[in-house]
Amino acid sequence: MPVFTEYSAASRELRVLPSFAPPLPRLSPKHTQDGQEKYEVVIVGAGPAGLMLELLLARYGLSDESLLCIDAKPSTLKSGQADGLQPRTLEVLKSLGLADEILTEGCQMWEVAFWNPSDNKEKIIERTSIVPDVAVPARYPHEVTIHQGRIERILETDLLRYSKRGVLRNSKLISVKLDEATDPEFPVLAEIEVNGQPKTIRSKHLVGADGAHSVVRRCMGLKLEGETTDHIWGVVDLVVDTDFPDIRRRCAIHSPATSVMVIPRERIATGDYLTRLYVQVPGVVNHSDQSVSSNSARDDARERRKQVTLEGIFQHAAEAFKPYYIRPKADGAVDWWAAYQIGQRVSSRFTVKDSKGVDRVFIVGDACHTHSPKAGQGMNVSMMDSYNLAWKLAYSINGLTVDSAVPGKPDAVVDTYHTERHTIAQELISFDKAFSSMFSGKIGAAEGLSHEQFLEVFSTGNGFTSGCGIEYPENLTVQKTFENDDQNPIVGTDFLSGTLRPGRRLLNVKVKRHADGCPRDLQDDFPSTGRFRVLCLTSSDLLDPQGTSAQTLTTISSSLLPRFPPSLIEQVVVHPRLERSFEWKDLPVAVKQHSEMRFYSGYEIDDVYGIYGVDSAKGGLAVVRPDGYVGVTARLDDLGRVERYLESCLRTV
């Protein structure tokens, strides 16, 4: 047995703990409880949107004394509700380190089969095409279906790494109002019940993630505006017994009898696989065109939904699948079912301001927009609302934005939450109206709707439904315009395929790391830790000490990064094919100093410069926001544009 003398650092325990990212720096005074229960942020609702927001704020450094999330339910969801995750949502979950179980255990949908009426009357229906489920470039070119309750459990389990309290359950919101006169710093006054006991709490900000029947929205006088269509649908989760050949593919079935969408689901503990069926229910349609704001319309819709039964759903499904059979596999095979009416509604405002113009109350998810479930957007768009809001709210609370330096001043960065997410919600409503209307129609010359038309709507909407084609409008944090065209370093307009565009997410590319030769996904250097990143695509002159690349990298290190709070901005560097091999000593010192493990070859695996639309002879710069969206692009020699952008968003030190 060897004999040795052992020494260890006092911080040795850190070696066996998970890799926690450090919290955001804080320039504002730290919040502490002083007797009266006050919080910087209160979240109402612990569905996917609420949990995503609480998890992000906790990761960014808000403590249990500063952050509270309440939910009326005693636990996470057990059955029903949402089940699909889109490629962009998977990218975000990967950036949080939460995608592995979902990708492994969920059902991956790679293809969509379309079934339509057959000219052969004996066949009744036939498969007319199979197309990719995701037709745009994405790190995960597929959807994943997995139960919403499982997503909530994954988020909540990770939350408990950062919060001792987690979600305060069995707690419901009774009312909320703005009360600036009593306490202008904590003007949001909420009445809640915790285990049946009334309590009053105050907060600087309150976020309603409490669903389509949001108490927060109602108390704030906000309304969902829109219309509900005539079509009634039934949805059922079950283990099926069928000879239908595409039951494990996502399917759109237009039969002479009715329309059905098939969503394959995950394997459950019994070893069986779930299937979700969306079945249009004929015969309970009111053909009058009434707005959902009408009480009579709401009452009529409720009565018609009551006519839908589980037996009726199965009967219509059986007719739609003919000549194939479909039925529950055994007694107890049905997990959940419901009836719903397709409706598209959106609130005119996603925030409520106080008398000084400060955003105090926010709504996210179903609280601010509702739509049909068949485009697979509900849980995804809801979580992305929170993903957009979280970093902006955290920056403002921590005193990291320009406006947060002045107490009580409206924060222009926080204002962009409504600008960006309301734009996306309106686009969602427009797409969902077209898609749902066509899906509820019949295919055939007599009906005036062809399979080709339906397929076109599905395909052209793929960039939106996948989340990969989302583009935010120009605002303080998204700067697209140039005074002159020659200032734009980006060539091309194929933004879906990765061409850099402010307002769009940074597409993942495969790169090879210089330090250790490791092949790597570039998105892994843009994790959800609340940091801005400067992506420096150096030019072919990188090895020239007097070249543009070296001068820019040196200036970033010596002048740009020190002007902002420490650790708030990170640097990622990519190089094109160079004239010779090189070592660290051949590179500007700033590369190893700030990007030793974030310095990559941009040509040995993927053609990064070609994908991003950057001339390797000229290079380029891009600032990527904490949520992975490009904020601004600039020429490699135009660091001033990058600096002006960051100064407009961030407080300098």
C-alpha positions in Angstrom: 0.0 0.0 0.0 1.5 3.4 -1.0 2.2 5.9 1.6 1.7 9.6 0.8 1.1 12.9 2.4 -2.3 14.4 1.3 -3.1 18.1 0.9 -6.4 19.5 -0.3 -8.0 22.9 -0.7 -10.7 24.2 1.6 -13.0 24.4 -1.4 -12.6 20.7 -2.3 -16.4 20.1 -1.7 -17.0 22.2 -4.9 -15.4 19.4 -6.9 -18.3 17.0 -6.4 -21.2 19.4 -6.7 -23.1 20.1 -9.9 -21.7 22.8 -12.2 -23.7 25.8 -11.0 -23.3 28.9 -13.1 -22.5 31.9 -10.9 -25.4 34.3 -10.4 -25.6 37.6 -12.3 -23.6 40.4 -10.7 -25.8 42.8 -8.7 -25.4 46.5 -8.6 -28.6 47.3 -6.8 -29.0 46.8 -3.0 -29.7 43.1 -2.0 -33.3 42.5 -1.1 -34.0 41.2 2.4 -37.2 40.5 4.3 -37.8 43.2 7.0 -40.8 41.8 8.8 -43.6 42.6 6.3 -43.7 39.9 3.6 -42.3 41.6 0.4 -40.8 40.1 -2.7 -39.1 41.5 -5.8 -41.0 39.1 -8.0 -44.2 37.0 -7.3 -45.2 34.4 -9.9 -48.8 33.1 -9.9 -49.0 29.6 -11.4 -46.6 26.8 -11.6 -47.3 25.3 -15.0 -44.6 25.2 -17.6 -44.5 29.0 -18.0 -44.4 29.7 -14.3 -41.9 27.1 -13.5 -39.6 28.2 -16.4 -39.7 31.8 -15.1 -39.0 30.8 -11.5 -36.2 28.5 -12.5 -34.5 31.1 -14.6 -34.8 33.9 -12.1 -33.5 31.6 -9.4 -30.6 30.6 -11.6 -29.9 34.2 -12.3 -29.5 34.8 -8.5 -32.9 35.8 -7.0 -33.1 34.1 -3.6 -36.2 32.7 -1.8 -36.3 36.1 0.1 -36.6 37.8 -3.3 -38.7 35.4 -5.3 -42.0 33.6 -4.7 -44.0 31.3 -6.9 -47.5 30.1 -5.8 -49.8 27.5 -7.2 -53.3 26.3 -6.2 -52.5 22.7 -7.1 -51.0 20.3 -4.5 -48.6 18.9 -7.1 -47.5 18.9 -10.7 -50.0 17.9 -13.4 -50.9 14.2 -13.5 -52.8 13.8 -16.7 -53.9 15.6 -19.9 -53.0 19.1 -21.2 -49.9 19.7 -23.4 -47.5 17.1 -24.6 -45.3 18.4 -27.5 -42.0 20.2 -27.5 -40.7 21.9 -30.6 -37.1 22.1 -31.8 -36.4 25.6 -30.5 -37.8 24.6 -27.1 -35.5 21.6 -27.0 -32.6 23.9 -27.8 -33.5 26.1 -24.8 -33.9 23.1 -22.5 -30.5 21.9 -23.7 -29.1 25.3 -22.8 -30.4 24.7 -19.3 -29.0 21.2 -19.1 -32.5 19.7 -18.9 -32.9 18.0 -22.3 -31.4 14.6 -21.8 -34.3 12.8 -20.1 -36.8 14.4 -22.5 -34.8 13.4 -25.6 -34.2 9.9 -24.2 -37.6 9.1 -22.8 -39.9 11.1 -25.0 -41.3 10.1 -28.4 -39.4 11.7 -31.2 -41.6 12.7 -34.2 -39.5 12.8 -37.3 -42.1 12.4 -40.0 -45.7 13.4 -40.7 -48.1 11.2 -42.7 -51.0 12.6 -44.6 -54.1 10.5 -45.2 -56.9 11.6 -47.5 -60.0 10.1 -49.1 -59.2 7.5 -51.7 -60.6 7.3 -55.2 -60.8 3.6 -54.6 -64.0 3.3 -52.5 -62.8 0.0 -50.9 -59.7 1.7 -49.5 -61.8 4.7 -48.2 -58.6 6.5 -47.1 -55.0 6.3 -48.3 -51.7 7.7 -47.5 -50.9 10.5 -49.9 -47.5 11.6 -48.6 -45.0 11.4 -45.8 -42.9 14.5 -45.1 -40.3 15.6 -42.5 -41.9 16.9 -39.3 -39.3 19.7 -39.2 -38.3 21.0 -42.5 -35.9 23.8 -41.4 -32.4 23.5 -40.1 -32.4 22.9 -36.3 -30.1 21.2 -33.8 -33.0 18.8 -33.1 -34.9 18.3 -36.4 -37.9 16.7 -34.8 -40.5 17.2 -32.2 -40.7 15.4 -28.9 -43.9 14.4 -27.1 -43.9 13.8 -23.4 -46.4 14.5 -20.7 -46.7 18.1 -19.4 -46.5 16.8 -15.9 -43.2 15.3 -16.6 -41.8 18.6 -18.0 -43.1 20.3 -14.8 -41.4 17.7 -12.6 -38.1 18.1 -14.5 -38.2 21.9 -14.1 -39.3 21.7 -10.4 -36.6 19.2 -9.5 -33.9 21.4 -11.0 -35.4 24.5 -9.3 -34.7 22.8 -5.9 -31.0 23.0 -6.6 -31.4 26.8 -6.4 -34.3 27.3 -4.0 -35.0 25.7 -0.7 -38.7 26.5 -0.9 -39.4 25.8 -4.5 -43.1 26.3 -5.3 -45.5 27.3 -2.6 -48.4 24.9 -3.3 -52.0 24.8 -2.1 -51.8 28.6 -2.5 -54.2 30.6 -4.6 -54.4 34.2 -5.6 -57.6 35.9 -4.5 -57.0 39.4 -5.9 -54.2 41.7 -7.0 -54.0 45.5 -7.4 -51.6 48.3 -7.6 -51.3 50.3 -4.4 -48.6 52.9 -5.0 -49.8 55.3 -2.2 -48.9 52.9 0.6 -45.6 51.6 -0.7 -44.4 53.0 -4.1 -41.3 50.6 -4.1 -43.5 47.5 -3.6 -46.7 48.7 -5.2 -48.2 45.3 -6.2 -50.6 44.2 -3.4 -51.8 40.6 -3.6 -54.3 38.8 -1.4 -53.6 35.0 -1.3 -54.7 31.9 0.5 -52.1 29.4 1.7 -53.7 26.2 2.8 -57.0 28.1 3.3 -55.4 30.8 5.4 -55.6 34.4 4.0 -52.4 36.4 3.7 -51.4 39.7 2.1 -48.1 40.1 0.3 -46.4 42.9 -1.6 -44.0 42.8 -4.5 -42.2 45.0 -7.0 -43.4 42.9 -9.9 -46.0 40.2 -10.3 -46.3 37.7 -13.2 -49.6 36.0 -14.0 -48.8 32.5 -15.4 -52.2 31.3 -14.2 -53.7 30.0 -17.4 -56.5 30.9 -19.7 -58.9 31.8 -16.8 -56.2 34.0 -15.3 -57.1 35.8 -12.1 -54.2 38.2 -12.6 -55.5 39.2 -16.1 -59.0 39.7 -14.8 -57.9 41.8 -11.8 -55.8 44.0 -14.0 -58.7 44.7 -16.4 -57.0 42.9 -19.3 -59.1 40.9 -21.8 -58.5 38.1 -24.3 -59.9 39.3 -27.6 -60.7 37.2 -30.6 -63.2 34.6 -31.9 -64.1 31.0 -31.4 -64.9 28.8 -34.5 -67.8 26.5 -34.9 -65.7 23.3 -34.8 -65.8 21.1 -31.7 -63.0 18.5 -31.2 -62.5 15.7 -28.8 -59.0 14.8 -27.5 -58.1 11.5 -25.8 -54.9 10.0 -24.5 -54.9 6.2 -24.5 -53.1 2.9 -25.3 -54.5 1.8 -28.6 -55.2 -1.5 -30.3 -55.1 -0.9 -34.1 -53.9 -2.2 -37.5 -53.4 1.4 -38.8 -49.9 1.4 -40.2 -48.8 4.9 -39.2 -50.0 4.9 -35.6 -46.4 5.7 -34.4 -46.1 8.7 -36.8 -47.7 12.0 -36.5 -50.7 11.9 -38.9 -53.2 14.3 -40.4 -56.2 12.2 -41.5 -59.0 13.7 -43.6 -61.5 11.0 -44.1 -65.0 11.1 -45.6 -66.4 10.8 -42.1 -64.3 13.4 -40.2 -60.8 14.6 -39.5 -58.3 13.2 -37.0 -54.8 14.1 -35.9 -52.6 11.3 -34.5 -49.9 12.2 -32.0 -47.7 9.3 -30.9 -46.7 9.6 -27.3 -44.1 8.3 -24.8 -43.7 4.9 -23.3 -45.3 4.5 -19.9 -44.4 2.4 -16.9 -46.5 -0.6 -18.1 -44.3 -0.8 -21.1 -47.1 0.4 -23.4 -47.0 3.4 -25.6 -49.5 6.2 -25.4 -51.3 7.8 -28.4 -53.1 11.0 -28.5 -56.1 11.4 -30.9 -57.7 14.7 -31.8 -61.1 13.9 -33.3 -63.4 16.4 -35.0 -66.9 15.8 -33.7 -69.5 16.4 -36.4 -73.1 17.2 -35.6 -72.6 19.7 -32.7 -71.8 22.7 -34.8 -73.4 26.1 -34.4 -73.0 27.9 -37.7 -73.6 31.4 -36.4 -70.5 33.7 -36.3 -70.4 35.0 -32.7 -67.5 36.6 -30.9 -66.3 34.9 -27.7 -67.0 38.1 -25.9 -70.7 37.3 -26.2 -72.2 35.6 -23.1 -74.7 33.8 -25.3 -71.8 32.5 -27.5 -69.9 31.2 -24.4 -73.0 29.5 -23.0 -73.8 27.9 -26.4 -70.2 26.6 -26.8 -70.3 25.2 -23.3 -73.6 23.4 -24.0 -72.3 21.9 -27.2 -69.1 20.7 -25.6 -71.3 18.9 -23.0 -72.8 16.9 -25.8 -69.4 15.3 -26.5 -68.8 11.9 -24.8 -65.9 9.5 -24.8 -68.0 6.9 -26.5 -68.8 9.4 -29.2 -65.2 10.3 -29.7 -64.3 6.6 -30.2 -67.2 6.2 -32.6 -66.1 9.1 -34.8 -62.5 7.9 -34.7 -63.5 4.4 -35.7 -65.4 5.9 -38.7 -62.4 8.1 -39.7 -59.9 5.2 -39.6 -61.9 2.8 -41.8 -61.0 0.4 -43.3 -58.6 0.1 -40.4 -59.8 -0.5 -36.9 -58.8 1.4 -33.7 -60.0 0.9 -30.1 -58.6 1.1 -26.6 -56.3 -1.8 -25.9 -58.0 -2.8 -22.7 -60.0 -1.6 -19.8 -58.2 1.3 -18.2 -56.3 2.1 -21.4 -57.8 5.6 -21.5 -55.6 8.0 -19.6 -57.5 11.3 -20.2 -60.0 12.9 -22.5 -61.6 16.3 -23.1 -63.7 18.3 -25.5 -62.8 21.7 -26.8 -63.7 24.4 -29.3 -61.1 25.9 -31.4 -60.5 29.6 -30.5 -57.8 32.2 -31.1 -57.6 35.0 -28.6 -54.9 37.4 -27.5 -54.7 40.2 -24.9 -54.0 43.7 -26.2 -51.4 44.2 -23.5 -49.0 41.8 -21.8 -48.0 44.3 -19.1 -49.6 46.7 -16.7 -47.7 49.9 -15.7 -47.8 52.0 -12.6 -48.4 55.8 -12.6 -44.8 56.4 -13.5 -44.8 54.0 -16.5 -42.9 51.2 -14.7 -44.0 47.7 -15.8 -45.3 46.1 -12.6 -47.6 43.2 -13.7 -47.0 40.8 -16.5 -48.9 38.0 -18.0 -47.4 35.0 -19.8 -48.5 31.8 -21.5 -52.2 31.0 -21.8 -53.0 34.0 -19.6 -52.2 36.3 -22.6 -52.9 34.1 -25.7 -55.0 31.0 -26.4 -55.3 28.9 -29.6 -55.9 25.4 -30.9 -53.6 22.6 -29.7 -53.0 21.0 -33.1 -50.1 23.2 -34.2 -48.2 22.1 -31.1 -47.6 25.6 -29.8 -49.2 26.0 -26.4 -46.6 24.8 -23.9 -43.8 26.0 -26.2 -44.9 29.6 -26.8 -45.8 29.8 -23.1 -42.3 28.8 -21.9 -40.7 31.1 -24.5 -42.7 34.0 -23.1 -41.0 33.3 -19.7 -37.6 32.8 -21.4 -37.9 36.2 -23.0 -39.1 38.0 -19.8 -36.7 36.3 -17.3 -33.4 37.9 -18.3 -34.9 41.3 -18.8 -36.6 41.3 -15.4 -33.5 40.0 -13.7 -31.3 42.6 -15.3 -33.6 45.4 -14.2 -33.9 44.1 -10.6 -30.1 43.6 -10.3 -29.5 47.2 -11.5 -27.8 46.0 -14.7 -29.8 48.0 -17.3 -29.3 51.6 -18.0 -32.6 52.7 -16.7 -32.4 50.7 -13.5 -29.7 53.0 -12.2 -32.6 55.5 -11.4 -35.1 54.1 -9.0 -38.7 54.3 -10.2 -37.7 55.0 -13.8 -39.4 52.9 -16.5 -37.0 50.3 -17.9 -36.8 50.3 -21.7 -35.3 46.8 -21.7 -38.2 45.4 -19.7 -40.6 47.2 -22.1 -39.4 45.1 -25.0 -41.1 42.0 -23.4 -44.5 43.2 -24.7 -43.1 44.4 -28.0 -41.5 41.1 -28.8 -43.9 38.5 -27.4 -47.1 40.3 -28.4 -45.8 40.3 -32.0 -45.2 36.6 -31.8 -48.6 36.0 -30.2 -50.3 37.8 -33.1 -48.4 35.8 -35.6 -49.3 32.6 -33.8 -53.0 33.6 -33.9 -52.9 34.3 -37.6 -51.2 31.0 -38.4 -53.4 29.0 -36.1 -56.5 30.4 -37.7 -55.4 29.3 -41.2 -54.1 25.9 -40.1 -57.0 25.0 -37.9 -59.6 26.1 -40.4 -58.0 24.0 -43.1 -57.6 21.0 -40.8 -61.2 21.2 -39.9 -62.2 21.3 -43.5 -62.6 18.4 -45.9 -60.1 17.4 -48.6 -61.6 17.0 -52.1 -62.5 18.9 -55.2 -66.1 19.3 -54.1 -65.0 21.1 -50.9 -62.5 23.3 -52.7 -59.6 22.3 -50.4 -56.8 20.2 -52.0 -54.2 18.1 -50.2 -51.6 20.2 -51.9 -53.0 23.4 -50.4 -53.1 21.9 -46.9 -49.5 20.6 -47.3 -48.4 24.0 -48.4 -49.8 25.7 -45.3 -48.2 23.0 -43.1 -44.8 23.4 -44.9 -44.6 27.2 -45.1 -45.6 27.4 -41.4 -42.9 25.1 -40.3 -40.4 27.8 -39.5 -42.9 29.3 -37.2 -44.3 26.2 -35.6 -40.8 24.8 -35.0 -39.8 28.0 -33.2 -36.7 28.2 -35.4 -38.1 31.0 -37.7 -39.2 33.4 -35.0 -38.0 36.9 -35.6 -38.4 39.7 -33.1 -39.1 43.2 -34.5 -36.6 46.0 -34.2 -36.3 47.5 -30.7 -33.8 48.6 -28.1 -32.4 45.0 -27.8 -32.7 44.2 -31.6 -30.9 46.6 -33.9 -31.2 45.7 -37.6 -30.7 48.9 -39.6 -27.5 50.3 -40.9 -26.9 53.8 -42.2 -25.1 52.3 -45.2 -25.4 48.9 -46.8 -21.6 48.5 -46.8 -21.7 48.5 -43.0 -23.5 45.2 -43.0 -21.1 42.3 -42.7 -23.8 39.7 -43.5 -24.2 38.4 -47.1 -27.5 36.7 -48.0 -31.1 36.5 -46.7 -31.5 32.7 -46.0 -32.2 33.4 -42.4 -34.0 30.1 -41.8 -30.8 28.3 -42.8 -28.7 30.3 -40.4 -27.7 33.6 -42.0 -27.2 35.9 -39.1 -30.1 38.3 -38.5 -30.8 40.4 -35.4 -34.0 39.3 -33.9 -33.5 35.6 -34.8 -31.9 32.9 -32.7 -28.3 31.8 -33.4 -28.4 28.6 -35.4 -26.3 25.8 -34.0 -23.2 24.8 -36.0 -20.6 22.1 -35.4 -17.2 23.4 -34.7 -13.8 22.0 -33.6 -12.2 23.5 -30.5 -8.5 24.5 -30.8 -7.5 23.8 -27.2 -8.3 20.1 -27.2 -9.6 19.2 -30.7 -13.0 18.5 -29.3 -15.9 18.6 -31.8 -18.6 20.7 -30.3 -22.0 22.3 -30.8 -21.5 26.1 -30.8 -24.9 26.6 -29.0 -23.3 24.9 -25.9 -21.2 28.1 -25.5 -24.4 30.1 -25.2 -26.0 28.5 -22.1 -28.9 30.1 -20.3 -26.8 31.7 -17.6 -28.0 35.3 -18.2 -24.9 36.5 -20.1 -24.5 38.5 -23.2 -21.9 37.0 -25.7 -19.8 38.7 -28.3 -19.4 36.2 -31.2 -16.2 37.2 -33.0 -15.9 35.7 -36.5 -12.3 36.6 -37.2 -11.0 37.1 -40.7 -8.2 35.4 -42.5 -5.7 37.9 -41.1 -5.9 36.5 -37.6 -2.2 35.6 -37.5 -1.2 39.2 -38.4 -0.5 41.1 -35.2 -1.4 44.4 -37.1 -4.4 42.9 -38.7 -8.1 43.8 -38.1 -8.8 40.6 -36.2 -5.9 41.1 -33.7 -6.7 44.7 -33.2 -10.4 44.0 -32.6 -9.8 41.2 -30.1 -7.3 43.3 -28.2 -9.7 46.2 -28.0 -12.5 43.9 -26.8 -10.3 42.7 -24.0 -8.7 46.0 -23.0 -11.6 48.5 -23.6 -15.0 46.8 -24.1 -15.3 44.1 -21.5 -14.0 46.2 -18.6 -16.6 48.9 -19.2 -19.4 46.6 -18.1 -20.1 44.7 -14.8 -17.7 41.7 -14.4 -18.7 38.4 -16.0 -21.7 39.9 -17.7 -20.3 39.6 -21.2 -18.4 36.6 -22.6 -16.4 36.2 -25.8 -16.6 33.4 -28.3 -14.1 33.3 -31.2 -14.3 31.4 -34.5 -11.5 31.4 -37.1 -11.7 30.6 -40.8 -9.1 28.6 -42.8 -5.7 30.2 -42.2 -2.6 30.2 -44.3 -0.6 28.0 -41.9 -0.9 26.0 -38.7 -0.5 28.0 -35.4 -0.1 27.7 -31.7 -1.3 30.0 -28.8 1.8 32.1 -29.1 0.8 33.0 -32.7 -2.5 34.4 -31.6 -3.5 37.7 -29.8 -3.2 37.2 -26.1 -6.8 38.1 -25.7 -8.0 34.9 -27.4 -6.5 32.6 -24.7 -7.2 35.1 -21.9 -11.0 35.3 -22.6 -11.8 32.4 -24.9 -9.4 29.5 -24.2 -12.2 26.9 -24.2 -14.4 29.0 -26.6 -12.1 29.3 -29.6 -13.0 27.2 -32.7 -12.2 26.3 -36.2 -15.1 27.4 -38.4 -14.3 25.1 -41.4 -13.2 21.7 -40.3 -16.7 20.4 -39.5 -19.4 22.8 -40.6 -18.8 25.8 -42.9 -19.6 28.3 -40.2 -18.9 31.3 -42.3 -21.0 30.1 -45.2 -23.9 29.2 -42.9 -23.8 32.5 -41.1 -23.3 34.6 -44.3 -19.9 36.1 -43.3 -17.0 36.6 -45.7 -14.0 34.9 -44.2 -11.7 37.5 -45.7 -13.5 40.2 -43.8 -15.0 38.5 -40.7 -17.8 40.0 -38.6 -19.2 40.5 -35.1 -22.5 39.5 -33.5 -23.8 40.2 -30.0 -26.0 37.4 -28.8 -28.5 38.2 -26.1 -28.9 36.0 -22.9 -31.9 34.2 -24.6 -29.8 33.1 -27.6 -31.2 35.7 -30.0 -28.9 37.9 -32.1 -29.1 41.5 -30.9 -26.8 43.3 -33.4 -24.3 42.5 -36.1 -21.3 44.6 -37.2 -18.2 44.6 -39.3 -15.1 43.2 -37.7 -13.6 46.7 -37.7 -16.8 48.4 -36.4 -16.5 47.6 -32.7 -18.1 51.0 -32.0 -21.5 49.6 -33.2 -21.2 46.8 -30.8 -20.2 49.1 -28.0 -23.2 51.5 -28.7 -25.6 48.5 -28.7 -24.3 47.2 -25.3 -24.3 50.7 -23.8 -28.0 51.1 -24.8 -28.9 47.9 -23.0 -26.4 47.6 -20.1 -25.2 49.8 -17.3 -21.5 50.6 -17.4 -19.1 50.6 -14.5 
